[in-house]
Amino acid sequence: MIAVYTADKTSPEKILSRDERLTDVRDAVSQIIENVKKNGDAALKEYALRFDGASLDSLEVGEDEIEKAKDLAGKELCGIMEKAAENIKSFHRRQIRNGFIINEKNGVVLGQKIIPVEKAGIYVPGGTAAYPSTVLMDCIPAKLAGCGQVVMTTPPRKDGTVSPAVLAAARIAGVDRIFKTGGAQAIAALAYGTETVPAVDKIVGPGNAYVAEAKRQVSGKVGIDMIAGPSEILIISDERSSPAVLAADLLSQAEHDRMASAVLITTSAELAGKVSEEIEKQLSLLERKDIARESIDKNGRIIITKTLEEAVEISNLIAPEHLELAVEEPFALLDRVKNAGSVFLGRYCPEALGDYFAGPNHTLPTSGTARFSSPLSVDDFVKKTQITYFSREALKEVARDVEKLARTEGLTAHARSAVIRFEEDGRK
């Protein structure tokens, strides 16, 4: 049963409590990474057999398998994924940024170049579910950024194949190479490379605790998007929302993961009770009801506040991954929202719309990191390089200023380098 609290009778610490999943897996992940670094493809095949039950002859997905996957996925699903891909492209195209040149002073040219990372690695979870939507969301921004090669890893099924829907999505999104490996071992392979899997410059994509910890450990060797925690939804609702709809939206995240959190903040105690009842009714209808049940019982919350403004204040403290504003005037509350990964406005905008189809990215900051980080975007696949040019006359004008600042910091070689060119001129 979901827990119900009154805001003025519970502490922020209780509202903000989140499960820490990574401490128990750190050593295991470290061993996996070292094994992959040492033994390469052999280690990946060993882990595929141990963790996925798959005996693999080849790690790379062949062209024939991809073509067959399109037929197995079916025209209807492929058509829907193509529509979703167009929505994602349309949204993310607006994120493409250009470099700039400043030439405002005689003899001085300053600027910034935008350069895509050469190789991007996309991790797509498997195991208890297949996620073609993650393929679209993570690959399309990389392609729009101009990455030279997009490499995808995903766990194989027991028969050694990959979900046809995932492979079809990879073809639609433009993935260049696909490998049958999952978990921490896949992250290690992307970071360090093996005989078959190329090392990449940046790794993105969600995963379980082992994947998250592996990304943490290889960060610095390669770039990563974020350390993803359990999925989260927070709904702010007035008294006019449908209890059945709110329950369905809360369960949409609870079914992701036993550690997922689903929170409703409402100004109506009556609505809170009805939503709690609806959750119990709807739980029995879910295919993943055991997972959703544990998530609701452990991490579910309904918080009753006096005002919607107070509800937003609590939401900003929690900084949820997904925030639904199921209220009469959602845009009136939007300016008050300071910390959230993605915001869904109104009573006809379920979070699932964002997961699959609308266009904004669904790879989002979790565990309160929306306080300082952002959804996956084209920016994650580019780097910025600064450029500076000074003519002789321009440098001479500022050289003594540079020298003074350098000597203030005790860096005499810096100071010398700023003025030596003109001393050399005097000796000629």
C-alpha positions, 0 to 999 in steps of 0.5 A: 500500500502506498504511504500517505503523508501530510506535508506539515507532519513529515520531514524533508529527509523522509520525502527525499529518502532515496535508495543507494544502490551502488555500494554493494556492487562496486567491487564486483564491477571493478573485477568485471572491468579488469577482466574485460581489459585483460581478456577482451572478447573472451571475457564478454562471451564468458559473461554473456553465458553466465549472466544472459544464458547465451552462447555466442560465436560472434559478438557483433550483430550481422546485417542479415540479423538486422534485416530479419529483425525489421520483418519480425518487428512488423510494419506497424511497429516500424511505422510507429517508430519512424514517426517517433524518430521524426518527432525526436529529430524535429525537437533535437535539431533545434539544439544544434549549435554553431561555433562563433568568431569574434573579430571586434578589435584590430589584430585579435580573433577569438572564437569557439569551434563545435566539434562532434565526438568521433565515436559515441557508445550507446548502452541499451538495457535488456534483461527484463524488458526491451527498450527500442525507445532508448535506441531512438532517444540516444542515437538520434542526438548523436547522429544530429551532432555529427558523430563519426560512428555510433556503436550500440551494445545491448544484452543478448537473449538466451538464444543469442539474438537481440530483440527485433524491435531494438534492432529495427529501432537501431536501423531507423536511428542510424546506429553504425555497429551493434554488439551483443553484450550488456551490463558492466562488461559492455561499459568496460568494452566501450571504454577500453575496447576489445578485439571486436568492440571499438573503444569510444569517446563517450558512453550514454544510456541508462542501465541497472546498478552495475551499469551505473557503477561501471560508468562511474568507474570508467568516467575520466577514461571516457565521457559519460552522460550521467550516473542514472539511478532508479526511475522516478515520477512526481505528479502534482494534482489538484482535486479535479484530476481522475484518481484512475488516471493518476494511479495509472501514471504513478504505476507507469514508473513503478513497473520499471524497477523495484527501486523506482519511486512514484510520488503524488502531491495533492491538495485534496485528502479525498483524492489521495484516498481514491488514488491509493484505492485505484493503485491497488485495483490496477496493480493486479492488472499489470504484467509486471505487478510484482515489480510495481508492487515492491516499488509502490510499497517501498518508495511510493508516496502521497503527500497532502499539501495546503496549496499547489505552490507548496506542492511545487516547493516540495517538488523542487526539493525532490528534483524529480526525473519526471514531473507531471502538472495535472492541474487546471492551469499548468502553465501558471505553475511552470515558472515556479518549477526549478528542478525537474528533468522533464515536465509534462503539462496538463491532464492529457500529457502522461509521462509515457508520451515523453518516453516514446513519442513526443520528441523531448529526450527520455534519458533524464537526470535522476536521484535529485541530480536535476538540481544541476544536470540536464536531459540527454541532448545534442550537446552531450555529443559535441565538445567545444574548442576555443581559438585565439589569434593576436597580431604582433601589435595586439599582443604588444598592447596587452603584454605588460598586463599579462606579465603583471597578472602572471607575476602576481601569481608567482608564475614568472615563466608565464610572465616572461613568455608574454614579453620576451618577443619584444625583448628579442626584437630589441636585440636584433 
